[in-house]
Amino acid sequence: MSWAEAEAVRSLRNWVSALAAAFAVGVACPTSSVRADSKGEPDTQHASPGEQLARGSDCFSCHTLDHTLVGPPFDAIAQRYRGQPEAIARLAAKIKSGGSGDWGAVAMTPHPDLDDRKLAEIVAWVLSLQGQPATHQAAAPPSFTYKLKDGSNATLDFPLRDQTGHVSAAVFSGWEQFNSYCFRCHGEDATGSAYAPDLRSSLRGGMTRHQFTATTMAGRPDKGMPKWAGFFTPQEVDQIYDYVKGRSIGLVPVGRPDARENG
């Protein structure tokens, strides 16, 4: 064994030992799973170091504590890998290198810039969660029906317009985000271009909100599309989807949407 190979093995052993120690601490000590404050925002004041690191990275762009966003929820990961010693190094390596296959076809983006200490603390926090399925039942999705130009109706899972008849604040924000960043490849006002697919056609072809979010967050490296996890929040991606959906059914025209001023 060469000197370089010996050093690599020693480094790997130290890494796994650090992860194991952090995992033991995370399981033995109470951890705080920060749900939300009184305003519905994450309250991280008393969060564990691992959770603070996860929230400070882009982890919550694709994962939540208890329901699927793009990737699996953290409590499901804890449940699957509970009691498996090899899970410590396996999950840390997955965070660092990315990849797909364990939870579906959507690839997890790599995080080569996270050092071993940060990986250890994040993994320890995830594995120390209760790992129980969410006990609450998801509320039935809302529905909003709008008449299209051809006389047919379209039913959406979000309000396209507010009570004044103007586009909603979310749709207007989606237009702002789209025409600040997405237009470079997908065309100004979502009109399509030679560089990337016309997203109006993608949505008319059946692309769901979940698929839209997954593609946006994870990117399409094979197609030259960058990942937007860590840049856009899940809420912002939802707003972009709402805007593009409105464009795809012809109820949001080209140009600045008719938003209510100061509304």
ROMIPA-386219 format. One record per residue (C-alpha): residue number from 0; residue in one letter; x, y, z; chain. Coordinates in Angstrom, 2 decimals, padded with zeros to 5 digits. Layout:
! residues N
<node num="NUM" residu="A" xx="X" yy="Y" zz="Z" chaine="A"/>
...
! end
This chain:
! residues 263
<node num="0" residu="M" xx="000.00" yy="000.00" zz="000.00" chaine="A"/>
<node num="1" residu="S" xx="001.39" yy="003.35" zz="-001.01" chaine="A"/>
<node num="2" residu="W" xx="001.73" yy="006.27" zz="001.41" chaine="A"/>
<node num="3" residu="A" xx="-001.10" yy="008.11" zz="-000.37" chaine="A"/>
<node num="4" residu="E" xx="-003.41" yy="005.09" zz="-000.10" chaine="A"/>
<node num="5" residu="A" xx="-002.58" yy="004.66" zz="003.58" chaine="A"/>
<node num="6" residu="E" xx="-003.40" yy="008.30" zz="004.23" chaine="A"/>
<node num="7" residu="A" xx="-006.71" yy="007.95" zz="002.39" chaine="A"/>
<node num="8" residu="V" xx="-007.66" yy="004.91" zz="004.51" chaine="A"/>
<node num="9" residu="R" xx="-006.66" yy="006.70" zz="007.73" chaine="A"/>
<node num="10" residu="S" xx="-008.71" yy="009.72" zz="006.72" chaine="A"/>
<node num="11" residu="L" xx="-011.74" yy="007.57" zz="005.96" chaine="A"/>
<node num="12" residu="R" xx="-011.47" yy="005.81" zz="009.33" chaine="A"/>
<node num="13" residu="N" xx="-011.27" yy="009.13" zz="011.14" chaine="A"/>
<node num="14" residu="W" xx="-014.28" yy="010.39" zz="009.20" chaine="A"/>
<node num="15" residu="V" xx="-016.43" yy="007.38" zz="010.09" chaine="A"/>
<node num="16" residu="S" xx="-015.32" yy="007.55" zz="013.73" chaine="A"/>
<node num="17" residu="A" xx="-016.32" yy="011.19" zz="013.90" chaine="A"/>
<node num="18" residu="L" xx="-019.69" yy="010.39" zz="012.38" chaine="A"/>
<node num="19" residu="A" xx="-020.23" yy="007.55" zz="014.80" chaine="A"/>
<node num="20" residu="A" xx="-019.39" yy="009.74" zz="017.78" chaine="A"/>
<node num="21" residu="A" xx="-021.69" yy="012.49" zz="016.57" chaine="A"/>
<node num="22" residu="F" xx="-024.46" yy="009.97" zz="015.99" chaine="A"/>
<node num="23" residu="A" xx="-024.09" yy="008.61" zz="019.52" chaine="A"/>
<node num="24" residu="V" xx="-024.32" yy="012.10" zz="020.96" chaine="A"/>
<node num="25" residu="G" xx="-027.30" yy="012.92" zz="018.78" chaine="A"/>
<node num="26" residu="V" xx="-029.21" yy="009.85" zz="019.90" chaine="A"/>
<node num="27" residu="A" xx="-028.31" yy="010.15" zz="023.56" chaine="A"/>
<node num="28" residu="C" xx="-029.17" yy="013.82" zz="023.88" chaine="A"/>
<node num="29" residu="P" xx="-032.59" yy="015.35" zz="023.27" chaine="A"/>
<node num="30" residu="T" xx="-032.82" yy="017.00" zz="019.89" chaine="A"/>
<node num="31" residu="S" xx="-035.08" yy="019.83" zz="018.90" chaine="A"/>
<node num="32" residu="S" xx="-037.15" yy="019.46" zz="015.79" chaine="A"/>
<node num="33" residu="V" xx="-038.15" yy="023.01" zz="015.09" chaine="A"/>
<node num="34" residu="R" xx="-041.64" yy="023.08" zz="013.61" chaine="A"/>
<node num="35" residu="A" xx="-042.65" yy="026.71" zz="013.54" chaine="A"/>
<node num="36" residu="D" xx="-043.16" yy="029.81" zz="015.60" chaine="A"/>
<node num="37" residu="S" xx="-046.48" yy="031.57" zz="016.15" chaine="A"/>
<node num="38" residu="K" xx="-046.25" yy="033.11" zz="012.68" chaine="A"/>
<node num="39" residu="G" xx="-045.60" yy="029.81" zz="010.94" chaine="A"/>
<node num="40" residu="E" xx="-041.89" yy="030.50" zz="010.39" chaine="A"/>
<node num="41" residu="P" xx="-039.14" yy="028.06" zz="011.49" chaine="A"/>
<node num="42" residu="D" xx="-038.05" yy="028.88" zz="015.03" chaine="A"/>
<node num="43" residu="T" xx="-034.39" yy="027.89" zz="015.12" chaine="A"/>
<node num="44" residu="Q" xx="-033.41" yy="029.57" zz="018.38" chaine="A"/>
<node num="45" residu="H" xx="-033.21" yy="026.27" zz="020.22" chaine="A"/>
<node num="46" residu="A" xx="-032.31" yy="024.02" zz="017.29" chaine="A"/>
<node num="47" residu="S" xx="-029.46" yy="021.53" zz="017.57" chaine="A"/>
<node num="48" residu="P" xx="-026.20" yy="022.28" zz="015.72" chaine="A"/>
<node num="49" residu="G" xx="-027.09" yy="019.67" zz="013.10" chaine="A"/>
<node num="50" residu="E" xx="-030.47" yy="021.21" zz="012.39" chaine="A"/>
<node num="51" residu="Q" xx="-028.97" yy="024.69" zz="012.23" chaine="A"/>
<node num="52" residu="L" xx="-026.45" yy="023.45" zz="009.67" chaine="A"/>
<node num="53" residu="A" xx="-029.19" yy="021.73" zz="007.66" chaine="A"/>
<node num="54" residu="R" xx="-031.28" yy="024.90" zz="007.60" chaine="A"/>
<node num="55" residu="G" xx="-028.23" yy="027.01" zz="006.77" chaine="A"/>
<node num="56" residu="S" xx="-027.41" yy="024.79" zz="003.79" chaine="A"/>
<node num="57" residu="D" xx="-029.88" yy="023.95" zz="001.03" chaine="A"/>
<node num="58" residu="C" xx="-031.28" yy="020.82" zz="002.72" chaine="A"/>
<node num="59" residu="F" xx="-034.71" yy="022.32" zz="003.28" chaine="A"/>
<node num="60" residu="S" xx="-034.99" yy="023.24" zz="-000.40" chaine="A"/>
<node num="61" residu="C" xx="-035.74" yy="019.58" zz="-001.13" chaine="A"/>
<node num="62" residu="H" xx="-036.61" yy="018.01" zz="002.24" chaine="A"/>
<node num="63" residu="T" xx="-039.01" yy="018.73" zz="005.07" chaine="A"/>
<node num="64" residu="L" xx="-039.35" yy="017.19" zz="008.52" chaine="A"/>
<node num="65" residu="D" xx="-042.49" yy="015.15" zz="007.89" chaine="A"/>
<node num="66" residu="H" xx="-043.72" yy="015.19" zz="004.29" chaine="A"/>
<node num="67" residu="T" xx="-042.27" yy="014.68" zz="000.83" chaine="A"/>
<node num="68" residu="L" xx="-041.20" yy="017.78" zz="-001.08" chaine="A"/>
<node num="69" residu="V" xx="-038.58" yy="016.74" zz="-003.62" chaine="A"/>
<node num="70" residu="G" xx="-036.72" yy="014.18" zz="-001.57" chaine="A"/>
<node num="71" residu="P" xx="-038.01" yy="012.07" zz="001.35" chaine="A"/>
<node num="72" residu="P" xx="-038.85" yy="013.69" zz="004.69" chaine="A"/>
<node num="73" residu="F" xx="-036.18" yy="013.55" zz="007.37" chaine="A"/>
<node num="74" residu="D" xx="-038.31" yy="011.49" zz="009.75" chaine="A"/>
<node num="75" residu="A" xx="-038.75" yy="008.82" zz="007.05" chaine="A"/>
<node num="76" residu="I" xx="-034.97" yy="008.69" zz="006.58" chaine="A"/>
<node num="77" residu="A" xx="-034.52" yy="008.26" zz="010.33" chaine="A"/>
<node num="78" residu="Q" xx="-037.10" yy="005.49" zz="010.36" chaine="A"/>
<node num="79" residu="R" xx="-035.51" yy="003.60" zz="007.46" chaine="A"/>
<node num="80" residu="Y" xx="-031.97" yy="003.71" zz="008.82" chaine="A"/>
<node num="81" residu="R" xx="-032.70" yy="003.35" zz="012.53" chaine="A"/>
<node num="82" residu="G" xx="-030.29" yy="000.91" zz="014.18" chaine="A"/>
<node num="83" residu="Q" xx="-028.10" yy="000.43" zz="011.10" chaine="A"/>
<node num="84" residu="P" xx="-024.45" yy="001.22" zz="011.96" chaine="A"/>
<node num="85" residu="E" xx="-023.48" yy="001.49" zz="008.30" chaine="A"/>
<node num="86" residu="A" xx="-026.09" yy="004.19" zz="007.78" chaine="A"/>
<node num="87" residu="I" xx="-023.84" yy="006.80" zz="009.37" chaine="A"/>
<node num="88" residu="A" xx="-021.13" yy="006.70" zz="006.72" chaine="A"/>
<node num="89" residu="R" xx="-023.60" yy="005.87" zz="003.97" chaine="A"/>
<node num="90" residu="L" xx="-025.76" yy="008.94" zz="004.50" chaine="A"/>
<node num="91" residu="A" xx="-022.78" yy="011.24" zz="004.93" chaine="A"/>
<node num="92" residu="A" xx="-021.31" yy="009.96" zz="001.67" chaine="A"/>
<node num="93" residu="K" xx="-024.67" yy="010.42" zz="-000.06" chaine="A"/>
<node num="94" residu="I" xx="-024.91" yy="014.03" zz="001.09" chaine="A"/>
<node num="95" residu="K" xx="-021.39" yy="014.71" zz="-000.11" chaine="A"/>
<node num="96" residu="S" xx="-021.50" yy="012.94" zz="-003.48" chaine="A"/>
<node num="97" residu="G" xx="-025.22" yy="013.13" zz="-004.36" chaine="A"/>
<node num="98" residu="G" xx="-026.91" yy="010.60" zz="-006.60" chaine="A"/>
<node num="99" residu="S" xx="-030.22" yy="008.77" zz="-006.95" chaine="A"/>
<node num="100" residu="G" xx="-031.73" yy="005.34" zz="-006.56" chaine="A"/>
<node num="101" residu="D" xx="-032.39" yy="004.99" zz="-002.84" chaine="A"/>
<node num="102" residu="W" xx="-035.63" yy="007.00" zz="-002.82" chaine="A"/>
<node num="103" residu="G" xx="-036.50" yy="007.38" zz="-006.47" chaine="A"/>
<node num="104" residu="A" xx="-035.20" yy="008.73" zz="-009.76" chaine="A"/>
<node num="105" residu="V" xx="-034.67" yy="012.36" zz="-008.70" chaine="A"/>
<node num="106" residu="A" xx="-030.98" yy="012.80" zz="-008.03" chaine="A"/>
<node num="107" residu="M" xx="-029.77" yy="014.42" zz="-004.83" chaine="A"/>
<node num="108" residu="T" xx="-027.36" yy="017.22" zz="-005.63" chaine="A"/>
<node num="109" residu="P" xx="-023.78" yy="016.77" zz="-004.34" chaine="A"/>
<node num="110" residu="H" xx="-022.41" yy="018.87" zz="-001.49" chaine="A"/>
<node num="111" residu="P" xx="-018.63" yy="018.62" zz="-001.79" chaine="A"/>
<node num="112" residu="D" xx="-018.10" yy="021.81" zz="000.21" chaine="A"/>
<node num="113" residu="L" xx="-019.53" yy="020.37" zz="003.44" chaine="A"/>
<node num="114" residu="D" xx="-016.63" yy="019.28" zz="005.64" chaine="A"/>
<node num="115" residu="D" xx="-016.62" yy="016.14" zz="007.78" chaine="A"/>
<node num="116" residu="R" xx="-017.65" yy="017.94" zz="010.96" chaine="A"/>
<node num="117" residu="K" xx="-020.70" yy="019.50" zz="009.34" chaine="A"/>
<node num="118" residu="L" xx="-021.65" yy="016.22" zz="007.70" chaine="A"/>
<node num="119" residu="A" xx="-021.36" yy="014.45" zz="011.04" chaine="A"/>
<node num="120" residu="E" xx="-023.62" yy="016.92" zz="012.81" chaine="A"/>
<node num="121" residu="I" xx="-026.25" yy="016.94" zz="010.05" chaine="A"/>
<node num="122" residu="V" xx="-026.37" yy="013.13" zz="009.88" chaine="A"/>
<node num="123" residu="A" xx="-026.49" yy="012.84" zz="013.68" chaine="A"/>
<node num="124" residu="W" xx="-029.47" yy="015.20" zz="013.79" chaine="A"/>
<node num="125" residu="V" xx="-031.36" yy="013.39" zz="011.01" chaine="A"/>
<node num="126" residu="L" xx="-030.81" yy="009.95" zz="012.51" chaine="A"/>
<node num="127" residu="S" xx="-031.81" yy="011.13" zz="015.98" chaine="A"/>
<node num="128" residu="L" xx="-035.28" yy="012.19" zz="014.87" chaine="A"/>
<node num="129" residu="Q" xx="-038.22" yy="010.10" zz="015.98" chaine="A"/>
<node num="130" residu="G" xx="-038.57" yy="008.52" zz="012.59" chaine="A"/>
<node num="131" residu="Q" xx="-042.32" yy="008.19" zz="012.86" chaine="A"/>
<node num="132" residu="P" xx="-044.76" yy="008.97" zz="010.05" chaine="A"/>
<node num="133" residu="A" xx="-046.56" yy="012.27" zz="010.39" chaine="A"/>
<node num="134" residu="T" xx="-049.62" yy="011.90" zz="012.59" chaine="A"/>
<node num="135" residu="H" xx="-051.57" yy="014.72" zz="011.04" chaine="A"/>
<node num="136" residu="Q" xx="-053.71" yy="014.21" zz="007.97" chaine="A"/>
<node num="137" residu="A" xx="-053.07" yy="016.47" zz="005.06" chaine="A"/>
<node num="138" residu="A" xx="-055.93" yy="018.80" zz="004.33" chaine="A"/>
<node num="139" residu="A" xx="-057.77" yy="018.30" zz="001.08" chaine="A"/>
<node num="140" residu="P" xx="-056.21" yy="020.52" zz="-001.59" chaine="A"/>
<node num="141" residu="P" xx="-058.25" yy="023.60" zz="-002.44" chaine="A"/>
<node num="142" residu="S" xx="-059.70" yy="024.07" zz="-005.88" chaine="A"/>
<node num="143" residu="F" xx="-060.38" yy="027.19" zz="-007.92" chaine="A"/>
<node num="144" residu="T" xx="-062.25" yy="027.13" zz="-011.22" chaine="A"/>
<node num="145" residu="Y" xx="-061.68" yy="029.64" zz="-014.02" chaine="A"/>
<node num="146" residu="K" xx="-063.32" yy="029.98" zz="-017.41" chaine="A"/>
<node num="147" residu="L" xx="-060.91" yy="029.79" zz="-020.34" chaine="A"/>
<node num="148" residu="K" xx="-061.11" yy="031.74" zz="-023.57" chaine="A"/>
<node num="149" residu="D" xx="-062.56" yy="028.76" zz="-025.44" chaine="A"/>
<node num="150" residu="G" xx="-065.43" yy="028.54" zz="-022.97" chaine="A"/>
<node num="151" residu="S" xx="-064.13" yy="025.53" zz="-021.07" chaine="A"/>
<node num="152" residu="N" xx="-063.20" yy="025.53" zz="-017.40" chaine="A"/>
<node num="153" residu="A" xx="-059.84" yy="024.98" zz="-015.73" chaine="A"/>
<node num="154" residu="T" xx="-059.59" yy="023.87" zz="-012.11" chaine="A"/>
<node num="155" residu="L" xx="-056.42" yy="024.88" zz="-010.28" chaine="A"/>
<node num="156" residu="D" xx="-055.04" yy="024.10" zz="-006.83" chaine="A"/>
<node num="157" residu="F" xx="-054.21" yy="027.75" zz="-006.17" chaine="A"/>
<node num="158" residu="P" xx="-055.98" yy="031.09" zz="-006.56" chaine="A"/>
<node num="159" residu="L" xx="-054.89" yy="032.70" zz="-009.81" chaine="A"/>
<node num="160" residu="R" xx="-056.61" yy="036.00" zz="-009.01" chaine="A"/>
<node num="161" residu="D" xx="-057.53" yy="037.84" zz="-005.84" chaine="A"/>
<node num="162" residu="Q" xx="-060.93" yy="039.25" zz="-004.89" chaine="A"/>
<node num="163" residu="T" xx="-060.31" yy="042.40" zz="-006.94" chaine="A"/>
<node num="164" residu="G" xx="-059.82" yy="040.42" zz="-010.14" chaine="A"/>
<node num="165" residu="H" xx="-056.09" yy="041.10" zz="-010.35" chaine="A"/>
<node num="166" residu="V" xx="-053.51" yy="038.31" zz="-010.37" chaine="A"/>
<node num="167" residu="S" xx="-052.63" yy="037.11" zz="-006.91" chaine="A"/>
<node num="168" residu="A" xx="-049.53" yy="038.31" zz="-005.11" chaine="A"/>
<node num="169" residu="A" xx="-048.03" yy="034.83" zz="-005.52" chaine="A"/>
<node num="170" residu="V" xx="-048.53" yy="034.83" zz="-009.30" chaine="A"/>
<node num="171" residu="F" xx="-047.05" yy="038.31" zz="-009.58" chaine="A"/>
<node num="172" residu="S" xx="-044.05" yy="037.26" zz="-007.52" chaine="A"/>
<node num="173" residu="G" xx="-043.66" yy="034.21" zz="-009.77" chaine="A"/>
<node num="174" residu="W" xx="-043.54" yy="036.50" zz="-012.81" chaine="A"/>
<node num="175" residu="E" xx="-040.86" yy="038.62" zz="-011.12" chaine="A"/>
<node num="176" residu="Q" xx="-038.74" yy="035.57" zz="-010.31" chaine="A"/>
<node num="177" residu="F" xx="-039.22" yy="034.03" zz="-013.74" chaine="A"/>
<node num="178" residu="N" xx="-038.30" yy="037.17" zz="-015.64" chaine="A"/>
<node num="179" residu="S" xx="-035.31" yy="037.78" zz="-013.40" chaine="A"/>
<node num="180" residu="Y" xx="-033.73" yy="034.34" zz="-013.74" chaine="A"/>
<node num="181" residu="C" xx="-035.62" yy="031.70" zz="-015.73" chaine="A"/>
<node num="182" residu="F" xx="-036.15" yy="033.77" zz="-018.88" chaine="A"/>
<node num="183" residu="R" xx="-032.52" yy="033.35" zz="-019.93" chaine="A"/>
<node num="184" residu="C" xx="-033.22" yy="029.79" zz="-021.04" chaine="A"/>
<node num="185" residu="H" xx="-037.02" yy="029.45" zz="-021.05" chaine="A"/>
<node num="186" residu="G" xx="-037.85" yy="032.73" zz="-022.78" chaine="A"/>
<node num="187" residu="E" xx="-039.13" yy="036.05" zz="-021.51" chaine="A"/>
<node num="188" residu="D" xx="-042.67" yy="035.78" zz="-020.13" chaine="A"/>
<node num="189" residu="A" xx="-042.37" yy="031.98" zz="-020.48" chaine="A"/>
<node num="190" residu="T" xx="-042.66" yy="032.17" zz="-024.27" chaine="A"/>
<node num="191" residu="G" xx="-040.01" yy="029.51" zz="-024.84" chaine="A"/>
<node num="192" residu="S" xx="-036.64" yy="029.66" zz="-026.58" chaine="A"/>
<node num="193" residu="A" xx="-034.13" yy="027.56" zz="-028.47" chaine="A"/>
<node num="194" residu="Y" xx="-032.15" yy="026.88" zz="-025.28" chaine="A"/>
<node num="195" residu="A" xx="-034.69" yy="025.08" zz="-023.10" chaine="A"/>
<node num="196" residu="P" xx="-038.21" yy="023.63" zz="-023.27" chaine="A"/>
<node num="197" residu="D" xx="-041.26" yy="025.85" zz="-023.41" chaine="A"/>
<node num="198" residu="L" xx="-042.57" yy="025.39" zz="-019.88" chaine="A"/>
<node num="199" residu="R" xx="-046.12" yy="026.20" zz="-020.93" chaine="A"/>
<node num="200" residu="S" xx="-046.04" yy="023.12" zz="-023.14" chaine="A"/>
<node num="201" residu="S" xx="-044.49" yy="021.07" zz="-020.36" chaine="A"/>
<node num="202" residu="L" xx="-047.33" yy="021.91" zz="-018.01" chaine="A"/>
<node num="203" residu="R" xx="-049.97" yy="021.36" zz="-020.69" chaine="A"/>
<node num="204" residu="G" xx="-048.32" yy="017.99" zz="-021.28" chaine="A"/>
<node num="205" residu="G" xx="-048.93" yy="016.91" zz="-017.71" chaine="A"/>
<node num="206" residu="M" xx="-045.95" yy="018.11" zz="-015.66" chaine="A"/>
<node num="207" residu="T" xx="-047.13" yy="018.24" zz="-012.06" chaine="A"/>
<node num="208" residu="R" xx="-046.22" yy="020.76" zz="-009.38" chaine="A"/>
<node num="209" residu="H" xx="-044.04" yy="018.13" zz="-007.70" chaine="A"/>
<node num="210" residu="Q" xx="-042.20" yy="017.36" zz="-010.93" chaine="A"/>
<node num="211" residu="F" xx="-041.76" yy="021.06" zz="-011.59" chaine="A"/>
<node num="212" residu="T" xx="-040.30" yy="021.60" zz="-008.11" chaine="A"/>
<node num="213" residu="A" xx="-038.05" yy="018.54" zz="-008.31" chaine="A"/>
<node num="214" residu="T" xx="-036.63" yy="019.57" zz="-011.68" chaine="A"/>
<node num="215" residu="T" xx="-036.09" yy="023.15" zz="-010.56" chaine="A"/>
<node num="216" residu="M" xx="-034.37" yy="022.25" zz="-007.32" chaine="A"/>
<node num="217" residu="A" xx="-032.24" yy="019.35" zz="-008.58" chaine="A"/>
<node num="218" residu="G" xx="-031.57" yy="020.75" zz="-012.04" chaine="A"/>
<node num="219" residu="R" xx="-030.86" yy="018.73" zz="-015.17" chaine="A"/>
<node num="220" residu="P" xx="-027.05" yy="018.54" zz="-015.42" chaine="A"/>
<node num="221" residu="D" xx="-027.29" yy="016.33" zz="-018.50" chaine="A"/>
<node num="222" residu="K" xx="-029.27" yy="019.10" zz="-020.23" chaine="A"/>
<node num="223" residu="G" xx="-027.20" yy="021.99" zz="-018.93" chaine="A"/>
<node num="224" residu="M" xx="-029.80" yy="023.14" zz="-016.40" chaine="A"/>
<node num="225" residu="P" xx="-028.28" yy="024.18" zz="-013.06" chaine="A"/>
<node num="226" residu="K" xx="-029.77" yy="023.27" zz="-009.71" chaine="A"/>
<node num="227" residu="W" xx="-031.66" yy="026.05" zz="-007.95" chaine="A"/>
<node num="228" residu="A" xx="-031.76" yy="024.45" zz="-004.49" chaine="A"/>
<node num="229" residu="G" xx="-030.36" yy="026.91" zz="-002.02" chaine="A"/>
<node num="230" residu="F" xx="-031.20" yy="029.86" zz="-004.26" chaine="A"/>
<node num="231" residu="F" xx="-034.96" yy="029.60" zz="-004.62" chaine="A"/>
<node num="232" residu="T" xx="-037.04" yy="028.63" zz="-001.61" chaine="A"/>
<node num="233" residu="P" xx="-039.81" yy="026.04" zz="-002.07" chaine="A"/>
<node num="234" residu="Q" xx="-042.33" yy="028.88" zz="-001.75" chaine="A"/>
<node num="235" residu="E" xx="-040.65" yy="030.82" zz="-004.58" chaine="A"/>
<node num="236" residu="V" xx="-040.68" yy="027.75" zz="-006.83" chaine="A"/>
<node num="237" residu="D" xx="-044.38" yy="027.35" zz="-006.07" chaine="A"/>
<node num="238" residu="Q" xx="-044.93" yy="030.96" zz="-007.13" chaine="A"/>
<node num="239" residu="I" xx="-043.02" yy="030.42" zz="-010.37" chaine="A"/>
<node num="240" residu="Y" xx="-045.13" yy="027.33" zz="-011.04" chaine="A"/>
<node num="241" residu="D" xx="-048.33" yy="029.30" zz="-010.40" chaine="A"/>
<node num="242" residu="Y" xx="-047.24" yy="031.96" zz="-012.89" chaine="A"/>
<node num="243" residu="V" xx="-046.25" yy="029.46" zz="-015.59" chaine="A"/>
<node num="244" residu="K" xx="-049.47" yy="027.52" zz="-015.04" chaine="A"/>
<node num="245" residu="G" xx="-051.45" yy="030.71" zz="-015.57" chaine="A"/>
<node num="246" residu="R" xx="-049.51" yy="031.36" zz="-018.76" chaine="A"/>
<node num="247" residu="S" xx="-050.01" yy="027.78" zz="-019.96" chaine="A"/>
<node num="248" residu="I" xx="-053.82" yy="028.06" zz="-019.85" chaine="A"/>
<node num="249" residu="G" xx="-053.89" yy="031.55" zz="-021.34" chaine="A"/>
<node num="250" residu="L" xx="-055.18" yy="033.40" zz="-018.28" chaine="A"/>
<node num="251" residu="V" xx="-051.96" yy="035.34" zz="-017.65" chaine="A"/>
<node num="252" residu="P" xx="-050.96" yy="037.33" zz="-020.76" chaine="A"/>
<node num="253" residu="V" xx="-047.50" yy="038.36" zz="-021.93" chaine="A"/>
<node num="254" residu="G" xx="-045.99" yy="041.25" zz="-020.03" chaine="A"/>
<node num="255" residu="R" xx="-046.32" yy="042.56" zz="-016.52" chaine="A"/>
<node num="256" residu="P" xx="-049.36" yy="040.91" zz="-014.89" chaine="A"/>
<node num="257" residu="D" xx="-052.19" yy="043.16" zz="-013.78" chaine="A"/>
<node num="258" residu="A" xx="-051.36" yy="043.03" zz="-010.09" chaine="A"/>
<node num="259" residu="R" xx="-053.17" yy="045.17" zz="-007.56" chaine="A"/>
<node num="260" residu="E" xx="-050.94" yy="048.05" zz="-006.47" chaine="A"/>
<node num="261" residu="N" xx="-049.75" yy="047.82" zz="-002.88" chaine="A"/>
<node num="262" residu="G" xx="-051.66" yy="044.60" zz="-002.53" chaine="A"/>
! end
